[in-house]
Amino acid sequence: MSSLKAASSLKAVSSLKKRLPEPAMPPGEDPRDYARTLAAVYDATMAGDRAPARPRDVVRQSWQRLRELGIDPEHSRVEPSMDVAELDLRRRESGLYDVLDDVTRGLESITASGENIMVVADLRGTVLWRSGSHRVLDQAARLGFVEGANWAEDSVGTNAIGTALVSRQAVQIFSAEHYARSHHPWTCAGAPIRDPRDDRVIGVVDISGPAKTVHPTTLALVDAVARLAQSHLRDKHRDNLDQLRSVAGPMLARSGSPALVIDTHGWVAAVDALPHRSRVLLPAALAPGRAWFPALGLCELDPLPGGWLVRPITTGERISAPTVHIDLRDSENMSVTVTSGFGEWAYAPTQRHAEILFLLGSERRGLTASRLAQDLFGDPARTVTARAEMSRLRKNLAGVVAAQPYRFVDAAHVTLSCPVNGAHLLPFSNAPAVRAARLSQAGSEA
């Protein structure tokens, strides 16, 4: 090997070592002896006395944050878990659904022993999924470590989930390194999962179990699995850009003017007659019509499924507002077609989304979450379920449907086609507002 290659290899090894997370327990230590040492450090620190050793930096900083917040280490508080509908909404909005299988498979070797559980939490520390043996799951449940519970650091003290979110790095917490004394019989290792589109932490993968199961290599494995999840998200992002490019290609070909296609994070899927760039800085808010882009100036925006067609314009140029046509005449072949000056694209709604589109098309001023819940389910309290449905719909109609209240964007021209015979309007629907519309139309036709 040449000296240049050797130097490069040594540099790579050194860089890798710097990136490796620090395990809670040094290799070769006896877990029981080390736990006793940590307990002595914990008791002295909490009492304000001189400790026999200094806590690791990540633990010391966490304890300091929690003491400044006035959190009592003797009384850990776990926020009540949420209902099934809200938990499902959190799961769908987390961005972690697509990596759950990768994470589960990557940590099977640890959970298979029956001594540890695997946990995935969102960016707020909410436990979204758990898996492992029933025995350890039951032990964890006695601490409130269940789906829907909040395990952020300022909720339950120093722990691998909450502390990984605060420190934005992989951490392992062993025994008395936990701030809450009730958690000392446990060990946990957690690593943040980042969204590769913007490097934002969107969640944490965690392995937890009885303190006797602590192992220095657990943290490195959890960190590697988190990085694998990020790689999967990166591949999915590339696939989404490819799909966006396939929809936008014909539009760019017909536009006859410089334009580019971006996703909702500003990543560029396609460019025509403009300098190539991989990403553009987005304005504060995106809506059909005009918007100012720092790198492009004044532009016209047209919504696409999962992104935007962006065309730099000159002052005084006429803006073409998008047209949204909702066709509900045939309940077996419903569609939403979005048309602009550059072309059109269509979406085939589910039955639930067809109900919502009918309601939004009939009430252009918009609907609050409680009003939508009343119209769909006859219960204004079911706002979580209504928001979950709107979250799914808005992903398919990005830039077309707005929130607060839920409505079609003001710039859009919306048309709604319903059956000639009002009794045939969305015949599958039991939504109170749809049933009322059927009766009203049938009565007017009599």
C-alpha positions in Angstrom: 0.0 0.0 0.0 1.3 3.4 -0.9 2.0 6.0 1.8 -0.8 8.1 0.4 -3.3 5.2 0.6 -2.1 4.3 4.1 -2.6 7.9 5.3 -6.0 8.0 3.8 -6.9 4.7 5.4 -5.7 5.8 8.8 -7.7 9.0 8.4 -10.9 7.1 7.6 -10.4 4.8 10.7 -9.8 7.9 12.9 -13.0 9.5 11.5 -15.0 6.4 12.1 -13.8 6.2 15.7 -14.9 9.8 16.2 -18.4 9.0 15.0 -18.8 5.9 17.2 -21.2 6.6 20.1 -19.9 6.2 23.6 -21.4 3.2 25.4 -22.6 3.7 29.0 -20.4 0.9 30.4 -16.8 0.5 29.5 -15.9 -2.9 27.9 -14.8 -5.5 30.5 -16.7 -3.9 33.4 -18.9 -6.0 35.7 -22.5 -4.6 35.3 -23.3 -5.1 39.0 -20.1 -3.4 40.2 -20.6 -0.6 37.7 -24.2 -0.1 38.7 -23.1 0.3 42.4 -20.6 2.9 41.3 -23.2 4.8 39.4 -25.7 4.6 42.3 -23.1 6.2 44.6 -22.5 9.0 42.0 -26.2 9.5 41.6 -27.0 9.7 45.3 -24.1 12.1 46.0 -25.0 14.4 43.0 -28.7 14.5 43.9 -27.9 15.3 47.5 -25.4 18.0 46.5 -22.5 16.2 48.0 -19.1 15.4 46.5 -19.5 12.4 44.2 -16.9 9.6 44.0 -16.7 10.0 40.2 -17.9 12.4 37.5 -20.9 11.4 35.4 -20.4 11.1 31.7 -20.8 14.5 30.0 -24.1 13.5 28.2 -25.5 12.4 31.5 -24.2 15.3 33.6 -25.7 17.8 31.1 -29.0 16.0 31.1 -29.2 16.0 34.9 -28.3 19.7 34.9 -31.1 20.5 32.5 -33.6 18.6 34.5 -32.6 20.1 37.8 -32.9 23.6 36.3 -36.5 22.6 35.3 -37.2 21.6 38.9 -38.1 18.0 38.0 -38.1 15.7 41.1 -36.0 12.5 40.5 -38.1 10.7 43.1 -41.4 11.2 41.3 -41.2 10.4 37.6 -44.3 11.6 35.7 -45.4 9.9 32.6 -48.1 11.7 30.6 -51.2 9.7 30.0 -51.1 7.7 26.8 -53.4 8.9 24.0 -56.4 7.1 22.4 -56.0 4.8 19.4 -57.1 7.4 16.8 -54.6 10.0 18.0 -51.8 7.4 18.2 -52.6 6.4 14.6 -52.4 10.0 13.5 -49.1 10.5 15.2 -47.7 7.4 13.5 -48.8 8.6 10.1 -47.5 12.1 10.6 -44.1 10.9 12.0 -42.5 10.0 8.7 -41.3 6.7 10.3 -43.9 4.2 8.9 -41.7 3.4 5.9 -38.6 2.4 8.0 -40.4 0.4 10.7 -39.7 -3.0 9.0 -36.0 -2.1 8.5 -35.7 -1.1 12.1 -37.4 -4.2 13.4 -35.4 -6.6 11.2 -32.1 -4.8 12.1 -32.7 -5.3 15.9 -34.2 -8.8 15.8 -30.9 -10.3 17.2 -31.4 -8.3 20.4 -35.2 -8.7 20.9 -35.1 -12.4 20.0 -33.5 -13.2 23.4 -36.7 -12.1 25.1 -34.7 -9.8 27.4 -35.1 -6.5 25.5 -37.8 -4.5 23.7 -37.5 -2.4 20.6 -39.2 1.0 20.7 -39.7 3.7 18.0 -40.6 7.2 19.1 -41.4 10.4 17.2 -39.6 13.7 17.3 -41.6 14.7 20.5 -40.6 11.5 22.3 -44.0 9.9 21.9 -43.7 6.1 21.9 -45.2 5.0 18.6 -44.4 1.3 18.4 -43.0 -1.4 20.8 -42.1 -5.0 20.1 -40.5 -7.7 22.3 -41.4 -10.5 24.7 -44.7 -10.1 26.7 -42.8 -10.4 29.9 -40.5 -7.4 29.3 -43.3 -5.4 27.6 -45.4 -5.9 30.8 -42.4 -4.8 33.0 -42.0 -1.7 30.8 -45.8 -1.0 31.0 -45.5 -0.7 34.8 -43.2 2.3 34.3 -45.7 3.8 31.8 -43.4 2.8 28.9 -46.3 2.1 26.5 -47.5 3.2 23.0 -48.7 6.8 23.2 -46.8 7.7 26.3 -44.4 10.8 26.2 -40.8 9.8 27.0 -39.3 13.2 26.3 -36.5 14.1 28.7 -38.5 16.9 30.4 -41.3 14.4 31.0 -39.6 11.3 32.5 -36.0 12.4 33.0 -32.7 11.2 31.5 -33.4 8.2 29.2 -32.2 7.1 25.8 -35.2 8.4 23.8 -35.5 11.8 25.4 -31.8 12.5 25.8 -31.0 11.3 22.2 -33.6 13.9 21.0 -32.1 16.7 23.0 -28.4 15.9 22.3 -29.2 14.8 18.6 -26.8 11.9 19.1 -26.9 8.2 19.9 -26.8 7.6 23.7 -26.9 4.7 26.1 -28.2 5.1 29.6 -27.4 2.5 32.2 -29.0 2.0 35.6 -28.4 5.0 37.9 -27.6 7.3 34.9 -31.4 7.6 34.6 -32.6 10.7 36.4 -35.7 9.0 37.8 -34.8 6.6 40.5 -37.6 4.3 39.5 -35.8 3.7 36.1 -32.5 2.5 37.7 -33.3 -1.2 37.1 -33.3 -0.5 33.4 -30.8 0.1 30.6 -31.6 1.7 27.2 -29.8 2.7 24.0 -31.3 5.1 21.5 -30.2 6.8 18.3 -31.9 9.6 16.4 -33.3 9.1 12.9 -32.9 12.1 10.6 -34.9 13.1 7.6 -32.3 13.1 4.8 -34.2 15.9 3.0 -33.4 18.5 5.7 -31.3 16.7 8.3 -34.1 17.2 10.8 -34.5 14.6 13.6 -37.9 12.9 13.1 -37.6 10.2 15.7 -35.6 7.7 17.8 -35.1 4.0 17.7 -34.4 2.5 21.1 -33.6 -0.8 22.8 -34.5 -1.1 26.4 -34.4 -3.9 29.0 -33.3 -4.9 32.5 -30.0 -3.4 33.6 -28.3 -6.8 33.6 -28.7 -7.0 29.8 -26.4 -4.0 29.2 -23.8 -4.5 26.5 -21.3 -2.0 25.0 -22.1 -3.1 21.4 -25.8 -2.5 21.7 -25.5 1.2 21.2 -23.3 0.8 18.1 -25.9 -1.6 16.6 -28.8 0.8 17.4 -26.9 3.7 15.8 -26.2 1.5 12.7 -29.9 0.6 12.4 -30.9 4.3 12.6 -28.5 5.1 9.8 -29.9 2.2 7.8 -33.4 3.8 8.3 -32.1 7.1 7.1 -30.7 5.4 4.0 -34.1 3.9 3.3 -35.7 7.3 3.6 -33.1 8.7 1.2 -34.0 6.0 -1.4 -37.7 6.8 -0.9 -37.0 10.4 -1.5 -35.3 9.7 -4.7 -38.2 7.5 -5.8 -40.6 10.3 -5.0 -38.6 12.7 -7.1 -38.7 10.2 -10.0 -42.5 9.9 -9.7 -42.8 13.7 -9.6 -40.5 14.0 -12.6 -42.7 11.5 -14.6 -45.8 13.6 -13.9 -44.1 16.9 -14.6 -42.2 16.0 -17.8 -45.0 16.5 -20.2 -45.9 19.8 -18.5 -42.3 21.1 -18.8 -42.3 20.1 -22.5 -45.5 22.1 -23.2 -44.6 25.1 -21.1 -42.4 26.8 -23.7 -40.6 28.9 -21.0 -38.0 28.3 -18.3 -39.4 26.2 -15.4 -38.5 23.7 -12.7 -40.3 21.1 -10.7 -39.6 20.9 -6.9 -41.0 18.7 -4.1 -42.5 20.2 -0.9 -39.0 20.6 0.6 -37.5 22.4 -2.4 -35.6 19.5 -3.9 -35.5 19.8 -7.7 -37.0 16.9 -9.7 -36.7 18.5 -13.2 -35.4 21.7 -14.9 -36.0 23.2 -18.3 -34.1 26.1 -19.7 -32.7 27.2 -16.2 -29.3 26.6 -14.5 -29.2 23.2 -12.8 -29.5 23.2 -9.1 -30.3 20.4 -6.6 -32.5 22.5 -4.3 -34.0 25.9 -4.0 -34.8 27.9 -0.8 -38.6 28.1 -0.4 -40.6 31.1 0.6 -42.4 31.1 3.9 -45.6 29.9 2.5 -46.5 28.1 -0.8 -49.9 28.5 -2.6 -50.9 28.5 -6.2 -50.2 31.9 -7.8 -47.3 34.2 -7.3 -44.4 33.7 -4.8 -41.0 35.2 -4.4 -38.1 32.7 -4.5 -34.7 34.1 -3.3 -32.8 32.3 -6.1 -35.4 32.8 -8.8 -37.3 36.0 -8.1 -41.0 36.3 -8.8 -42.5 32.9 -9.9 -45.8 31.3 -10.8 -46.6 28.2 -8.8 -48.9 25.4 -10.0 -49.5 22.4 -7.6 -48.5 18.9 -8.6 -49.0 15.6 -6.7 -46.1 15.9 -4.1 -44.6 19.1 -5.3 -44.8 22.3 -7.5 -44.2 23.5 -11.0 -42.3 26.8 -10.6 -41.9 29.2 -13.5 -40.1 32.5 -13.2 -42.3 35.3 -14.5 -42.0 38.9 -15.6 -43.9 41.7 -13.9 -47.4 42.1 -15.5 -47.5 38.6 -16.9 -51.0 37.0 -16.5 -51.3 34.3 -13.8 -53.3 31.2 -14.7 -55.2 30.0 -11.6 -55.6 26.2 -11.3 -58.9 24.6 -11.9 -60.0 21.7 -9.7 -62.8 19.5 -11.0 -64.4 17.0 -8.7 -66.3 14.3 -10.5 -68.6 12.2 -8.3 -71.2 11.2 -10.9 -70.1 7.6 -11.0 -69.4 6.2 -7.5 -67.3 3.4 -9.1 -65.1 5.9 -11.0 -64.7 9.1 -9.0 -61.9 11.5 -9.8 -60.3 14.9 -9.0 -58.6 16.6 -11.9 -56.3 19.6 -11.4 -55.6 21.7 -14.5 -53.3 24.7 -15.1 -51.9 26.5 -18.0 -49.2 23.8 -18.3 -51.3 20.6 -18.2 -53.3 18.5 -15.8 -53.1 15.6 -13.4 -55.7 13.4 -11.7 -56.3 11.7 -8.4 -58.7 8.8 -7.8 -60.1 9.4 -4.2 -61.0 6.8 -1.7 -64.6 6.7 -0.6 -63.8 8.7 2.6 -61.9 11.3 0.6 -64.8 11.5 -1.9 -67.0 12.4 1.0 -64.6 15.1 2.2 -64.2 16.5 -1.3 -67.9 16.8 -1.7 -68.1 18.7 1.6 -65.2 21.0 0.7 -66.6 21.6 -2.8 -70.0 22.5 -1.4 -68.6 24.8 1.3 -65.8 27.0 -0.2 -65.4 29.0 3.0 -64.0 25.9 4.6 -64.7 23.6 7.5 -63.1 23.4 11.0 -62.0 20.0 12.3 -65.0 19.8 14.6 -67.4 20.7 11.8 -65.8 18.2 9.5 -66.1 15.5 12.3 -69.8 16.4 12.7 -70.5 16.2 9.0 -68.6 12.9 8.5 -69.3 11.0 11.8 -72.1 12.9 13.5 -69.7 13.6 16.4 -67.9 16.9 16.6 -65.5 15.4 19.2 -63.9 13.1 16.7 -61.5 15.8 15.5 -58.4 13.5 15.7 -59.9 11.1 13.2 -61.0 14.0 10.9 -57.5 15.5 11.0 -56.0 12.1 10.2 -58.2 11.8 7.1 -57.3 15.4 6.1 -53.6 14.7 6.5 -53.9 11.8 4.1 -56.0 13.8 1.6 -53.6 16.8 1.6 -50.7 14.6 0.8 -52.4 13.6 -2.4 -53.6 17.1 -3.1 -50.6 19.1 -1.9 -51.0 22.8 -2.7 -54.7 22.4 -3.6 -56.3 21.8 -0.2 -55.4 24.2 2.7 -55.9 24.0 6.5 -57.3 26.2 9.3 -60.0 25.9 8.2 -59.9 23.0 5.7 -60.7 24.3 2.3 -59.6 24.5 -1.3 -57.0 27.3 -1.8 -58.5 30.6 -2.6 -56.7 30.8 -6.0 -58.4 27.6 -7.3 -61.5 27.5 -9.5 -63.5 24.5 -8.1 -66.2 22.7 -10.0 -68.3 19.8 -8.6 -70.1 17.3 -10.7 -72.7 15.2 -8.9 -75.2 12.6 -10.2 -78.3 13.9 -12.0 -80.4 11.9 -9.6 -79.6 13.2 -6.2 -80.5 9.9 -4.6 -77.4 8.4 -6.3 -75.0 10.8 -4.6 -72.2 8.8 -2.9 -74.5 5.9 -2.3 -71.9 4.1 -0.1 -71.8 7.0 2.3 -73.4 7.1 5.8 -71.9 10.5 6.6 -74.7 12.7 8.1 -74.0 15.7 5.8 -74.0 13.5 2.7 -77.3 11.8 3.7 -78.8 15.2 4.3 -77.7 16.3 0.8 -79.2 13.2 -0.8 -82.5 13.8 0.9 -82.4 17.5 0.0 -81.7 16.9 -3.7 -84.3 14.1 -3.9 -86.9 16.3 -2.3 -86.2 19.2 -4.7 -86.5 16.8 -7.6 -89.9 15.4 -6.5 
